Structure formats: C-alpha cells, structure tokens
C-alpha cells in the first residue's frame, strides 16, 4: 500500500478530486499554503494499492495544469522601499508536487 501526497494549486483541486472520485480513488483534502508565493494550495492524501499508483498519478498529471502568472518581486531590501518600483515578472505556477510514500499498516476505526 502507498500514500500519495499531492500538493496542487487551489484552482486545480476540485477538478482533481472529482476526477479521482470518477476512478474510485478516495482522497482527503487539506488546505495548505505555499512557501514561495504564499498562495493557497490544497494537499490531497490518497491511500492506494501499489498496483493502482500509476493510474492515480496519470489522473493527477492530467488535471493539474501549469500556467504562467505575473508577480511583483519583493524589494531587494526585504521590505518596502520607497524608491524601488518592482517590475512584474512572469513565473510558472500550477502543476502538482507529488510524494509517494510506503505504508506499513493502515487502520480505519
């Protein structure tokens, strides 16, 4: 048995949960916050048999798209600088960060 932890953007979370449910994969949804952009993320926990991991990863990959987003960089001094006018830069966001962990035992009470 494996535990899949998938960290996805909030924009992709509901679509992904629905797609997982269509394939009979149950998931637990946790709210989380990203460190880089400090935007809302969703972390999904999916307990799954070893032979279904690849199928679940395909569902995640097909429902979590990467896209470009404009962000204003932080002041080079780390705070507000009156003379610093940030020029927005384009970065790639979205997709999924996925961890597949081995599970020694599973209990449901």
C-alpha positions in Angstrom: 0.0 0.0 0.0 1.1 3.6 -0.7 0.2 7.0 0.4 0.2 9.7 -2.3 0.6 13.3 -1.1 -0.3 15.6 -3.9 0.2 19.4 -3.4 -1.8 21.2 -6.0 -3.0 24.8 -6.7 -6.4 25.6 -5.3 -7.6 26.3 -8.9 -7.0 22.6 -9.8 -8.1 21.0 -6.5 -11.9 20.5 -7.1 -11.4 19.2 -10.7 -8.7 16.8 -9.4 -10.9 15.5 -6.5 -13.8 14.9 -9.0 -11.5 13.1 -11.5 -10.1 10.9 -8.7 -13.6 10.0 -7.5 -14.6 9.0 -11.0 -11.8 6.5 -11.0 -12.9 5.3 -7.5 -9.9 6.8 -5.7 -10.8 8.3 -2.3 -8.9 11.3 -1.1 -8.7 13.5 1.9 -8.4 17.3 1.2 -6.2 19.5 3.4 -5.8 23.3 3.0 -2.2 24.4 2.8 -0.2 27.4 1.9 2.8 27.6 -0.5 6.1 28.9 0.7 7.2 30.8 -2.5 4.1 32.8 -3.5 2.3 32.3 -0.1 -0.9 31.4 -2.0 -3.4 28.8 -1.1 -2.7 25.2 -2.1 -4.5 22.0 -1.5 -2.8 18.9 -0.3 -4.5 15.6 -1.1 -3.9 12.4 0.8 -4.7 9.3 -1.3 -4.3 5.8 0.2 -3.9 3.4 -2.6 -2.8 -0.2 -3.5 0.6 -0.5 -5.1 -0.8 -1.6 -8.5 -3.0 1.5 -8.8 -0.3 4.1 -8.2 0.5 4.7 -11.9 -3.2 5.2 -12.7 -3.7 7.7 -9.9 -0.5 9.6 -11.0 -2.0 9.9 -14.5 -5.2 11.3 -13.1 -3.2 13.9 -11.1 -1.0 14.8 -14.1 -4.0 15.2 -16.5 -5.9 17.5 -14.1 -3.2 19.8 -12.7 -2.0 22.2 -15.4 1.0 24.5 -15.3 0.4 28.1 -16.3 2.2 31.4 -16.3 1.4 34.1 -13.8 2.7 37.7 -13.4 4.0 38.5 -9.9 5.7 41.6 -8.4 9.1 40.7 -7.0 9.9 41.5 -3.3 12.0 44.6 -2.6 15.8 43.8 -2.7 15.9 45.1 0.9 13.3 42.6 2.0 10.7 45.3 2.9 9.1 48.4 1.5 11.5 50.6 -0.2 10.1 53.9 -1.5 12.5 54.2 -4.4 12.0 50.6 -5.5 9.4 50.1 -8.2 9.1 46.4 -8.9 8.6 45.2 -12.5 6.2 42.2 -12.6 7.9 39.0 -13.8 6.3 36.0 -15.4 6.7 32.7 -13.5 5.3 29.2 -14.0 2.8 28.1 -11.4 0.5 25.1 -11.0 1.1 21.5 -11.8 1.5 19.2 -8.9 4.2 18.2 -6.4 3.6 14.6 -5.6 5.2 12.3 -3.0 4.5 8.5 -3.0 5.2 7.0 0.4 5.2 3.4 1.5 2.6 2.4 4.1 3.5 -0.3 6.6 0.0 -0.6 8.0 -3.4 1.0 7.7 -6.2 1.2 10.3 -9.7 2.6 9.9 -11.8 2.9 13.1 
